[in-house]
Amino acid sequence: MADVQDLVDDASAILLAPVTLEDRRFRLLAFAAHAGDADSVRVETVMSRGAHPSTREWFEGFGIARASGPVHIPADPERGTGARLCMPARWHGVVQGYLWAVEPPEGLPAERVTAAGVVADRAGEHLARLVSRRRETERLVLDLLDQDDELVAAEPRHGVPGPHGAQHA
């Protein structure tokens, strides 16, 4: 399975546009190179490894969390952002993150957007698997810690050095 950087690079090659992948909390996971000037939102996202809460709120106002397909977001010169294409990265109908492309003034060809949508679906599956693995790892660590606590509680305390080398009776 491709990693997130491979998926972003694939989408960027398909769209011929700069692309980023963020999780559903708008934390940056990967980004493709950007030739030329980048708008302030892209710079903020890359430099801060995520979007500012007000930026997130603005993008969410376009319904991206509920969208089943690509959402075109117009440029907003006051915000310092160019037009974007947001492709929700879903797995089994649940948004796992967002694949973002900077749109050129002429827009992106529909056939390229459709092809990049396949990559967004793969990204959704990949992100869901990462979350699942992380939860499983957390569960295993907690199980180990519980077992360690049980072993410590079951250990006899006789002959165990206490503070300053004193023996417990």
Backbone bond lengths (Angstrom), bond angles and torsions (degrees), N, CA, C in turn:
res aa  C-N    CA-C-N  psi(-1)  N-CA   C-N-CA  omega(-1)  CA-C   N-CA-C  phi
1 M - - - 1.460 - - 1.532 108.75 -
2 A 1.296 116.03 138.46 1.466 122.23 179.69 1.524 110.08 -67.07
3 D 1.333 115.89 152.07 1.458 117.99 174.31 1.530 108.42 -88.92
4 V 1.329 115.93 175.45 1.467 119.28 -174.14 1.529 112.18 -63.74
5 Q 1.333 117.46 -33.79 1.464 118.72 178.96 1.523 110.43 -66.62
6 D 1.334 117.11 -40.03 1.467 120.36 176.86 1.528 110.86 -60.65
7 L 1.321 116.96 -42.06 1.465 120.86 -179.89 1.525 110.69 -63.44
8 V 1.320 117.17 -43.21 1.471 121.35 179.01 1.525 110.09 -64.40
9 D 1.321 116.29 -43.77 1.467 119.46 179.03 1.531 110.76 -63.60
10 D 1.333 117.49 -38.90 1.468 120.82 177.33 1.525 110.90 -62.20
11 A 1.334 116.24 -47.18 1.469 120.24 -179.51 1.526 110.95 -63.55
12 S 1.316 116.68 -40.35 1.464 120.56 179.01 1.528 110.85 -63.75
13 A 1.331 116.66 -40.24 1.468 120.64 178.77 1.528 111.06 -67.06
14 I 1.317 117.17 -37.74 1.470 121.05 178.87 1.534 110.19 -67.37
15 L 1.320 115.96 -46.84 1.471 120.55 -174.37 1.523 113.24 -84.01
16 L 1.323 116.23 -15.85 1.467 121.04 -173.87 1.527 109.94 55.46
17 A 1.351 114.50 44.68 1.463 121.38 -176.66 1.528 109.18 -148.62
18 P 1.324 117.10 157.05 1.466 120.25 174.14 1.528 110.01 -65.71
19 V 1.325 116.40 137.22 1.469 122.09 -175.98 1.524 109.33 -132.90
20 T 1.329 115.61 146.10 1.465 121.60 170.32 1.523 108.13 -130.34
21 L 1.331 115.38 158.10 1.460 122.02 172.44 1.515 106.90 -125.10
22 E 1.329 115.06 126.50 1.459 121.76 177.93 1.513 108.81 -123.68
23 D 1.330 115.89 152.89 1.453 118.35 174.31 1.523 108.59 -77.13
24 R 1.302 117.60 -179.07 1.469 119.19 -174.97 1.527 113.08 -69.71
25 R 1.334 117.01 -11.98 1.470 120.62 174.46 1.520 111.66 -97.38
26 F 1.336 115.47 12.11 1.469 123.17 176.39 1.532 112.49 68.25
27 R 1.327 117.00 27.49 1.462 120.08 171.87 1.519 107.90 -86.67
28 L 1.315 116.34 131.63 1.454 122.26 -177.62 1.523 110.46 -68.13
29 L 1.341 115.58 129.00 1.465 121.32 178.29 1.520 111.59 -107.66
30 A 1.326 116.97 -35.44 1.467 121.77 179.90 1.520 108.54 -163.88
31 F 1.354 114.82 155.83 1.461 119.23 176.80 1.513 109.90 -148.09
32 A 1.317 114.87 151.25 1.459 121.55 176.31 1.521 108.58 -96.03
33 A 1.307 115.29 158.28 1.458 121.04 179.35 1.523 110.45 -58.45
34 H 1.320 114.73 152.41 1.464 121.17 -179.14 1.522 107.46 -129.23
35 A 1.304 116.26 111.87 1.472 120.98 176.62 1.524 108.18 -83.85
36 G 1.295 116.69 143.32 1.464 120.23 178.23 1.518 111.42 84.03
37 D 1.328 115.08 -166.51 1.459 120.79 -177.90 1.518 110.85 -75.97
38 A 1.315 115.58 136.81 1.462 121.72 175.14 1.522 108.02 -102.44
39 D 1.335 116.88 143.58 1.460 119.31 178.12 1.533 109.62 -74.41
40 S 1.324 115.79 169.42 1.461 120.38 -173.38 1.525 112.82 -64.92
41 V 1.325 118.50 -31.35 1.466 120.32 179.27 1.520 110.61 -68.35
42 R 1.329 117.41 -41.40 1.471 119.35 177.84 1.527 110.64 -65.65
43 V 1.312 117.05 -42.57 1.463 120.31 178.48 1.531 109.63 -61.30
44 E 1.317 116.80 -46.94 1.472 121.73 178.96 1.521 110.57 -57.70
45 T 1.318 116.75 -46.54 1.463 121.52 -177.24 1.525 111.62 -63.90
46 V 1.319 116.67 -45.70 1.463 120.05 -178.56 1.529 110.76 -70.71
47 M 1.307 117.41 -45.84 1.461 120.37 -176.54 1.528 112.47 -70.06
48 S 1.320 117.19 -33.40 1.474 121.36 -178.71 1.523 112.56 -97.71
49 R 1.318 116.83 -2.14 1.468 123.63 -177.00 1.531 111.83 59.54
50 G 1.316 114.78 31.66 1.454 119.73 176.56 1.511 110.74 167.44
51 A 1.311 115.18 168.91 1.464 121.27 -178.21 1.524 110.96 -89.76
52 H 1.320 115.26 146.76 1.462 122.41 174.94 1.532 108.11 -64.51
53 P 1.332 119.09 146.92 1.472 120.99 179.99 1.529 113.98 -52.63
54 S 1.328 118.23 -37.64 1.472 118.95 179.93 1.528 110.63 -69.23
55 T 1.332 117.12 -33.89 1.468 120.59 176.31 1.518 109.66 -66.92
56 R 1.321 115.57 -44.92 1.470 120.76 178.17 1.529 110.45 -57.99
57 E 1.311 116.76 -47.63 1.462 121.68 179.97 1.531 110.99 -59.14
58 W 1.325 116.23 -42.70 1.462 120.23 -179.74 1.519 110.74 -62.69
59 F 1.338 117.30 -47.82 1.467 120.10 179.35 1.527 111.37 -64.28
60 E 1.323 117.60 -40.49 1.466 120.16 178.89 1.523 112.07 -63.04
61 G 1.332 116.00 -25.66 1.459 120.51 177.60 1.528 113.28 -63.19
62 F 1.317 117.50 -14.62 1.467 121.84 177.21 1.527 112.01 -90.17
63 G 1.324 117.35 6.41 1.460 121.43 175.67 1.518 115.05 78.61
64 I 1.326 117.70 23.42 1.465 119.57 -175.17 1.526 112.87 -65.27
65 A 1.326 118.78 -30.38 1.468 120.84 -178.72 1.524 111.82 -69.92
66 R 1.319 117.48 -24.04 1.473 121.60 -179.63 1.520 113.01 -102.31
67 A 1.319 115.87 -8.89 1.472 119.80 -174.19 1.524 111.20 -69.78
68 S 1.309 115.43 140.99 1.467 119.89 177.16 1.526 111.33 -97.35
69 G 1.315 116.47 -8.29 1.461 121.27 179.66 1.515 110.27 -143.42
70 P 1.315 116.17 -171.66 1.472 120.63 -177.95 1.528 112.40 -60.72
71 V 1.318 115.05 145.46 1.463 122.08 177.91 1.528 107.45 -123.07
72 H 1.327 115.53 122.99 1.466 120.78 176.50 1.522 107.92 -87.00
73 I 1.313 115.44 128.05 1.457 121.03 -179.69 1.527 107.09 -116.34
74 P 1.326 115.91 122.43 1.470 118.88 -175.32 1.529 111.93 -70.03
75 A 1.301 114.76 159.18 1.463 121.01 174.35 1.522 108.79 -64.15
76 D 1.300 115.54 151.36 1.455 121.39 175.80 1.530 107.64 -138.81
77 P 1.337 115.97 93.44 1.465 119.64 -177.05 1.532 113.54 -56.56
78 E 1.344 117.71 -33.38 1.464 119.96 179.26 1.524 111.56 -63.98
79 R 1.330 117.08 -33.69 1.465 122.05 177.82 1.524 111.65 -85.08
80 G 1.310 115.61 -13.42 1.456 119.55 -177.82 1.514 112.49 76.60
81 T 1.328 116.30 32.70 1.460 120.03 -179.28 1.519 111.16 -123.58
82 G 1.319 114.21 139.32 1.455 120.27 173.16 1.518 109.81 -84.73
83 A 1.316 115.20 176.56 1.463 120.21 178.92 1.527 109.78 -64.56
84 R 1.325 115.50 146.62 1.461 122.47 -179.75 1.525 109.96 -131.00
85 L 1.310 113.96 153.23 1.457 121.15 167.11 1.511 104.97 -114.25
86 C 1.311 116.28 123.73 1.459 121.63 177.75 1.519 107.93 -108.07
87 M 1.324 115.49 124.50 1.459 120.99 175.87 1.520 107.71 -115.47
88 P 1.342 117.18 106.05 1.463 118.60 178.82 1.533 109.82 -59.16
89 A 1.332 115.11 132.77 1.466 121.75 177.31 1.530 106.12 -93.87
90 R 1.331 115.23 98.34 1.466 120.75 -174.02 1.526 111.16 -107.03
91 W 1.321 114.74 153.23 1.459 121.75 171.28 1.515 106.75 -139.22
92 H 1.319 115.51 121.09 1.471 122.39 -176.36 1.527 111.07 52.23
93 G 1.331 115.52 42.17 1.456 121.76 174.89 1.523 115.31 80.99
94 V 1.326 118.02 -0.91 1.464 121.25 -178.18 1.524 109.59 -107.06
95 V 1.339 116.07 129.57 1.463 120.47 177.76 1.524 109.17 -67.88
96 Q 1.324 114.82 123.48 1.465 121.50 176.68 1.524 111.10 -102.55
97 G 1.326 115.94 -21.29 1.458 121.42 -178.60 1.514 109.81 177.10
98 Y 1.331 115.27 -167.56 1.460 120.91 -177.24 1.517 110.10 -137.92
99 L 1.320 114.88 132.05 1.457 122.22 172.08 1.531 105.73 -98.88
100 W 1.324 115.86 120.21 1.461 121.98 -176.01 1.520 110.36 -111.92
101 A 1.310 116.44 138.32 1.472 121.46 173.85 1.522 108.25 -127.46
102 V 1.311 115.55 136.89 1.459 120.42 173.16 1.525 106.02 -77.22
103 E 1.329 115.86 124.74 1.466 120.06 -177.73 1.525 110.87 -90.08
104 P 1.316 115.85 135.08 1.467 118.42 173.78 1.532 109.00 -72.26
105 P 1.337 117.25 164.02 1.471 119.88 -179.06 1.531 113.51 -54.56
106 E 1.337 117.42 -33.23 1.474 120.08 -179.48 1.517 113.08 -82.87
107 G 1.325 117.31 -0.37 1.463 121.39 -179.19 1.523 111.14 82.93
108 L 1.313 114.97 -179.11 1.466 121.64 179.61 1.520 109.04 -110.77
109 P 1.334 117.84 137.19 1.471 120.76 -179.52 1.545 111.45 -61.13
110 A 1.312 116.11 137.68 1.464 122.19 -176.18 1.521 112.58 -55.40
111 E 1.334 117.44 -39.72 1.473 118.89 -178.10 1.531 110.94 -67.31
112 R 1.318 117.15 -32.19 1.469 120.05 176.77 1.528 110.64 -72.27
113 V 1.317 116.52 -38.63 1.464 120.86 177.56 1.527 109.57 -63.25
114 T 1.316 117.33 -42.26 1.466 121.02 178.13 1.524 110.50 -61.35
115 A 1.322 116.66 -45.56 1.468 120.51 179.46 1.531 111.04 -64.29
116 A 1.321 117.79 -39.32 1.467 121.02 178.26 1.530 110.55 -69.38
117 G 1.330 117.12 -27.85 1.467 120.62 176.03 1.518 111.86 -60.95
118 V 1.329 117.02 -33.32 1.470 121.38 176.17 1.531 109.34 -64.38
119 V 1.324 116.08 -40.63 1.462 120.62 177.32 1.528 110.18 -65.12
120 A 1.331 117.37 -40.17 1.468 120.97 177.80 1.528 110.06 -60.86
121 D 1.337 117.46 -39.99 1.469 120.55 177.08 1.532 110.84 -63.38
122 R 1.320 116.39 -41.68 1.475 120.20 177.54 1.529 109.95 -63.84
123 A 1.324 116.44 -38.46 1.461 120.09 177.52 1.527 110.67 -64.13
124 G 1.327 117.23 -40.28 1.466 120.90 177.34 1.519 111.39 -60.12
125 E 1.322 116.62 -44.53 1.470 120.46 177.91 1.531 110.14 -63.12
126 H 1.313 116.25 -45.94 1.463 121.07 -179.04 1.535 110.73 -59.77
127 L 1.326 116.71 -46.55 1.459 120.40 -179.30 1.526 111.48 -64.88
128 A 1.324 117.30 -38.79 1.464 120.56 177.60 1.525 110.44 -62.98
129 R 1.316 117.12 -40.66 1.465 120.24 178.16 1.530 111.10 -65.84
130 L 1.319 117.28 -39.53 1.466 120.11 177.56 1.529 111.01 -61.90
131 V 1.320 116.79 -43.71 1.469 120.96 178.87 1.527 109.61 -63.22
132 S 1.324 116.50 -43.02 1.459 120.43 179.67 1.527 111.08 -61.96
133 R 1.339 116.78 -44.03 1.471 120.40 178.48 1.523 111.26 -63.37
134 R 1.325 116.16 -41.29 1.465 119.86 179.62 1.526 110.38 -63.06
135 R 1.318 117.37 -43.03 1.473 120.37 178.87 1.525 111.12 -64.17
136 E 1.329 116.80 -40.42 1.466 120.71 178.46 1.519 110.41 -64.69
137 T 1.319 117.59 -41.91 1.464 121.26 177.74 1.527 110.49 -62.25
138 E 1.326 116.84 -44.44 1.464 120.50 177.96 1.520 110.77 -60.28
139 R 1.337 117.20 -42.05 1.460 121.25 179.36 1.527 110.44 -62.84
140 L 1.338 117.34 -44.08 1.461 121.11 179.63 1.528 111.58 -63.67
141 V 1.319 117.26 -41.14 1.467 120.68 178.42 1.524 110.05 -63.46
142 L 1.324 116.79 -44.30 1.469 119.69 178.40 1.523 111.09 -62.79
143 D 1.332 117.38 -39.81 1.465 120.66 176.07 1.518 110.84 -60.80
144 L 1.324 117.54 -43.85 1.469 120.95 178.56 1.531 111.27 -63.46
145 L 1.310 116.47 -41.42 1.464 119.39 178.43 1.518 111.12 -64.74
146 D 1.323 117.76 -39.93 1.467 121.29 176.62 1.518 110.39 -62.06
147 Q 1.334 117.30 -43.44 1.469 121.10 178.66 1.520 110.10 -62.81
148 D 1.332 117.17 -41.26 1.460 121.36 179.34 1.521 109.91 -62.36
149 D 1.338 118.13 -42.74 1.464 121.85 178.04 1.521 110.62 -61.93
150 E 1.330 117.39 -40.46 1.458 121.46 178.83 1.528 110.84 -65.11
151 L 1.335 117.09 -40.56 1.464 120.53 178.96 1.521 111.02 -66.03
152 V 1.319 116.71 -42.03 1.462 119.99 179.28 1.519 110.30 -63.61
153 A 1.319 117.44 -42.43 1.459 121.19 -179.94 1.525 111.24 -65.87
154 A 1.325 118.69 -31.14 1.461 122.72 -177.89 1.514 113.01 -84.69
155 E 1.333 119.55 -14.83 1.458 122.07 -178.17 1.519 110.59 -68.77
156 P 1.327 116.53 136.60 1.475 118.34 174.79 1.526 109.32 -68.36
157 R 1.294 116.90 145.66 1.463 121.56 -177.18 1.525 111.67 -96.54
158 H 1.350 118.57 -3.49 1.465 120.90 -178.81 1.515 109.79 -71.18
159 G 1.272 115.63 131.64 1.451 120.54 175.95 1.513 114.30 77.76
160 V 1.323 118.15 8.04 1.462 121.85 179.34 1.526 108.02 -90.41
161 P 1.310 116.07 123.44 1.473 118.35 -179.10 1.533 111.12 -59.61
162 G 1.306 116.05 133.77 1.457 121.63 175.54 1.516 108.87 -98.13
163 P 1.311 117.50 -160.88 1.453 120.87 177.99 1.532 110.82 -58.65
164 H 1.283 116.29 138.24 1.462 123.78 176.06 1.518 111.88 63.55
165 G 1.321 119.04 26.17 1.459 123.21 174.53 1.519 114.73 80.67
166 A 1.347 119.15 1.55 1.469 120.89 179.24 1.521 109.32 -66.73
167 Q 1.314 115.95 144.11 1.481 121.81 179.03 1.527 108.93 -92.25
168 H 1.357 113.81 136.83 1.472 119.44 173.48 1.513 107.64 -83.13
169 A 1.296 117.48 141.48 1.470 121.07 179.36 1.492 110.99 -91.56
